[in-house]
Amino acid sequence: MMPRNFACRDGACVFALDFLLEVVEKAMRGSGPEAGTGGKARATGEVTVEPRRRRRTAALAAPPGAAAALRPLLPALALALALAGAGAAAAGGTGGEGKGFRDAFDRFDRTRWYVSDGWRNGAWQDCDWSARAVGLSGGMLRLSYLPGAEGAGDGGTGGDGAGARCGEVQSRAAYGYGTYEARLRAVPVPGRVAAFFTYTGPVRGDPHDEIDIELPGAGGAVATLTAWRDGERRATAEVPAPPAAGGFLDVAFVWAPGRLTWFVDGAPVFRATGAAVPVTPQKIMFSHWGSDAMADWLGRPAAGGGPSVLEVDFVAFTPLGAPCQWPGSVACTAAATP
């Protein structure tokens, strides 16, 4: 299990500079760093994303006279921040919105990913997002559902899943038209769902647009595919999704203007067109969570159920029109798919 702060050298550098910049910004305005939303995300529809500027700085404040003291240092600070940003991009970060990548999770790239921690999406969710439920093992991202006492170590709100913890990561950048691919492994557990999806909403100043691939615990080997546009569910289907050898499932979708096609194991399985297709760039997200309020979809949670895990072997984004990144990628053949 990774430590709570999910520390890594690249990420630590980024967060240190990020914090320093915020202190300077606030000092120039004569106040301490922004406390954010108190650890609670802003909910929109069925998905909640990271609050703007949510940082672990609420307990700190700029001392009196900080603005005057820091003003002469601003040119040097700006240069240091620019150099650090260039170094982070060279180390494998996104460096901006929309760039293609393939992440095999040999390490956790904090310049690309943010770990949801300290809230839940709503009363219907029976667990809190927690960094304790996110880790790397064997070259895979692991998002866990930790019930009861196993998840209660960092305190929590609870409900029927009192003390339960669940895992979610989201990209820092938003991405637009292109091919989104992932290799997943999750054993179906009633009352829980494993999800690979994209999302944006009012927290980013956008309409609620979303593209989902969800593996519900009640359905066995099925996937729920959904497109949301401007807060409305415009297209949805449940399709067979039997895992291949080793329990892995390759899933993808190709998003283009006016056309959205989902794939399972390289084959097209569902399509949305026209006004059903989202139009706004979105964050890439993975999550594994539970609910006792969606029994018709997820099944009823079993009393005393144990932990479960969503494993992600890799994820990739290829911008529309860009060369495919490896043989066998859906992006290599999607242009020829009817």
KABEL-V717262 format. One record per pair of residues at least 12 apart in sequence whose ideal C-beta (glycine too) atoms are under 7 Angstrom apart, sorted by sequence separation. I is the first residue (numbers start at 1). GAP is how many residues later the second one is. D is the distance in Angstrom with one decimal. If there is no record, write none. Layout:
i->[I,I]
gap->[GAP,GAP]
d->[D,D]
//
This chain:
i->[117,151,184,198,212,213,224,225,251,260,116,117,133,151,197,198,212,251,316,318,37,117,147,148,149,151,182,197,212,224,225,259,36,148,197,250,258,93,115,148,197,211,222,223,250,258,36,37,92,94,147,195,196,222,260,36,93,94,127,146,180,195,210,222,223,259,34,36,93,115,145,146,195,209,219,221,222,258,208,209,221,130,132,145,193,194,221,244,36,132,193,208,221,288,35,88,144,193,207,208,241,33,127,130,143,193,207,286,143,192,239,174,191,215,286,33,188,190,32,108,128,141,189,190,223,32,128,186,188,32,239,105,188,239,284,133,188,22,106,126,132,133,134,227,237,284,105,126,127,133,22,27,104,105,126,130,134,19,26,105,130,18,30,127,128,129,225,235,19,126,127,213,234,23,27,28,127,129,27,213,223,234,235,211,234,27,211,225,227,24,145,229,229,211,213,227,229,24,227,228,227,116,24,115,116,114,196,113,114,113,114,112,113,21,112,185,185,17,50,184,256,266,183,184,248,50,17,183,184,211,263,210,182,209,268,209,13,181,209,180,210,48,179,180,207,209,14,47,206,179,180,97,254,261,96,97,98,178,10,41,43,94,97,98,177,252,39,40,43,94,177,218,39,177,200,218,254,10,200,216,217,218,200,216,217,199,200,198,199,198,198,199,198,197,196,195,195,194,14,192,193,14,192,192,8,11,191,8,10,191,10,191,6,8,180,176,193,175,192,174,175,191,174,190,191,6,174,175,190,191,190,191,190,171,190,170,171,170,169,189,192,194,168,169,168,168,189,50,167,49,167,187,166,166,166,186,6,164,184,185,4,184,4,184,161,182,183,1,183,2,160,182,2,182,1,2,181,181,180,178,179,178,178,175,178,143,145,177,143,144,145,141,143,145,181,181,4,49,52,179,47,49,51,179,49,179,45,44,150,44,147,44,147,147,42,146,127,145,45,47,127,144,145,44,125,126,126,144,125,126,143,124,142,143,124,142,124,140,141,140,140,45,98,97,45,105,105,104,103,102,103,102,101,101,100,100,100,98,100,102,100,49]
gap->[12,12,12,12,12,12,12,12,12,12,13,13,13,13,13,13,13,13,13,13,14,14,14,14,14,14,14,14,14,14,14,14,15,15,15,15,15,16,16,16,16,16,16,16,16,16,17,17,17,17,17,17,17,17,17,18,18,18,18,18,18,18,18,18,18,18,19,19,19,19,19,19,19,19,19,19,19,19,20,20,20,21,21,21,21,21,21,21,22,22,22,22,22,22,23,23,23,23,23,23,23,24,24,24,24,24,24,24,25,25,25,26,26,26,26,27,27,27,28,28,28,28,28,28,28,29,29,29,29,30,30,31,31,31,31,32,32,33,33,33,33,33,33,33,33,33,34,34,34,34,35,35,35,35,35,35,35,36,36,36,36,37,37,37,37,37,37,37,38,38,38,38,38,39,39,39,39,39,40,40,41,41,41,42,42,43,44,45,45,46,47,47,48,49,49,49,49,50,50,50,51,52,53,54,54,55,55,56,56,58,58,59,59,60,60,62,63,64,64,64,64,64,65,65,65,66,67,67,67,67,67,68,69,69,69,70,71,71,71,72,72,73,73,73,73,73,74,74,74,75,75,76,76,76,77,77,77,77,78,78,78,78,78,78,78,78,79,79,79,79,79,79,80,80,80,80,80,81,81,81,81,81,82,82,82,83,83,84,84,85,86,86,87,88,90,91,92,94,96,96,96,97,97,98,99,99,99,100,100,100,101,101,102,102,104,105,105,106,106,107,107,107,108,108,108,109,109,109,109,109,110,110,111,112,112,113,113,115,116,116,116,116,117,117,118,119,119,120,120,121,121,121,122,123,124,124,125,126,126,126,127,127,128,128,129,130,130,131,131,132,132,132,133,133,134,134,134,135,137,139,139,140,141,142,142,143,143,143,144,144,144,145,145,145,148,149,150,150,151,151,152,152,152,152,154,155,156,157,157,158,158,159,159,160,161,161,162,162,163,163,163,163,163,164,164,164,165,165,166,166,166,167,167,167,169,169,170,171,171,172,173,183,183,184,186,207,209,210,211,212,212,214,215,216,217,218,219,221,222,223,225,234]
d->[5.8,5.3,6.3,6.6,6.9,6.1,7.0,5.1,6.8,4.5,3.8,5.9,5.5,4.6,6.4,4.8,6.5,5.9,7.0,4.1,4.3,4.5,6.3,6.9,6.6,3.4,4.9,6.1,4.2,5.4,6.3,5.5,5.6,5.6,4.3,5.1,6.0,6.5,5.0,6.5,6.3,5.7,5.2,5.6,6.5,5.8,6.1,6.6,5.7,6.8,4.9,6.6,4.7,6.7,4.7,4.5,2.9,5.3,6.4,6.4,6.7,7.0,3.8,6.1,3.9,6.3,5.7,6.6,5.7,5.2,7.0,4.4,4.6,6.1,6.8,6.3,5.6,5.6,6.1,5.6,5.6,7.0,6.6,4.9,5.4,4.5,4.3,6.5,6.7,5.7,6.5,6.7,6.7,4.0,3.9,4.8,5.3,5.0,4.5,4.1,5.2,4.1,6.9,6.2,3.3,6.3,6.5,6.8,6.7,4.5,6.4,6.2,5.8,6.8,5.7,5.6,7.0,4.8,6.4,5.7,5.0,7.0,4.6,5.6,6.8,3.2,6.2,5.5,4.7,5.4,4.5,5.9,7.0,5.9,6.7,4.6,5.6,6.7,5.7,5.4,5.6,5.4,4.4,5.8,4.5,6.8,6.1,5.5,5.1,3.6,6.3,4.1,6.4,5.8,3.2,3.8,6.3,6.7,5.7,4.5,7.0,7.0,6.2,3.8,5.9,6.2,4.8,3.7,5.7,5.9,5.8,4.9,6.6,5.9,4.0,5.3,3.9,5.1,4.7,6.9,6.5,6.8,4.4,6.0,3.7,5.4,6.5,5.0,4.8,5.5,5.6,6.7,6.9,6.7,6.7,5.6,4.9,6.8,6.5,6.7,6.2,4.0,6.4,5.6,6.6,6.8,6.2,4.9,5.3,6.2,5.5,6.1,6.9,6.2,6.3,4.7,5.0,5.6,5.5,6.9,5.8,6.2,5.4,5.1,6.5,6.6,5.0,5.3,6.3,6.1,5.3,6.8,5.8,3.7,5.4,6.7,6.2,4.1,4.3,6.2,7.0,4.4,6.3,5.4,6.1,6.0,5.7,6.7,4.9,4.9,7.0,4.6,6.6,6.6,6.7,5.1,5.7,6.4,6.4,4.8,6.0,6.6,6.8,5.6,5.3,4.3,4.0,4.8,5.8,4.3,5.4,6.6,5.9,6.6,5.3,5.2,4.4,5.3,6.7,5.5,5.2,2.9,4.3,5.1,5.3,5.4,6.3,3.8,5.8,6.4,5.6,5.8,6.7,5.5,5.6,6.8,4.9,5.1,6.3,6.9,6.4,5.8,6.9,4.3,6.8,2.9,5.1,6.1,6.3,6.6,6.3,6.2,6.5,6.0,6.9,4.3,5.7,5.9,6.5,4.0,6.6,5.3,5.6,6.8,5.8,5.6,5.5,6.3,3.3,6.2,6.0,3.0,6.1,4.9,5.9,5.0,4.2,4.4,6.9,6.5,5.9,4.0,6.7,5.4,6.8,3.9,4.5,6.3,7.0,6.1,5.4,6.4,5.7,4.3,6.6,4.5,5.6,6.9,6.6,4.4,5.2,7.0,6.4,5.9,6.1,6.0,3.9,6.6,5.5,6.8,4.9,6.8,4.4,4.5,5.4,6.8,6.9,4.7,5.6,5.7,4.5,5.3,4.4,5.3,4.7,6.0,5.4,4.1,6.6,6.7,6.8,6.9,4.2,5.6,6.5,5.6,6.9,6.0,6.4,5.5,4.8,6.6,6.5,4.0,5.4,5.8,6.9,3.8,5.9,5.5,5.9,6.5,6.9,6.4,4.9,5.3,5.7,6.1,5.0,6.2,5.6,5.8,4.8,5.2,5.7,4.9,5.6,5.1,5.7,5.6,7.0,5.3,5.4,4.5,4.1,5.5,6.8,4.6,4.1,6.1,5.4,6.9,6.9,6.3,5.9,6.5,6.8,4.7,6.4,6.4,5.4,4.0,6.7,5.9,5.6,5.0,5.2,6.3,5.6,5.3,6.7,6.3]
//
